[in-house]
Amino acid sequence: MKFHDAEHDKLFVFLINNFTLPALTIAQLYRCRWLIELFFKWIEVTQLPADCVQK
């Protein structure tokens, strides 16, 4: 599925298996997922002591 972000003039391509949802909804879900991943990365870097981080 392809989604064009007109505000930033970027094209995003998503691999999906649910074709009933509109492209905008899929793009919003991926955006939320990415923000959650960035939040956890920030926690690892700034809040946890180095010996508590498991990789």
Protein Blocks (a to p, Z undefined) as FASTA:
>chain_A
ZZddfklopacddddfbfkbcfklmmmmmmmmmmmmmmmmmmmmmmpcfklpcZZ
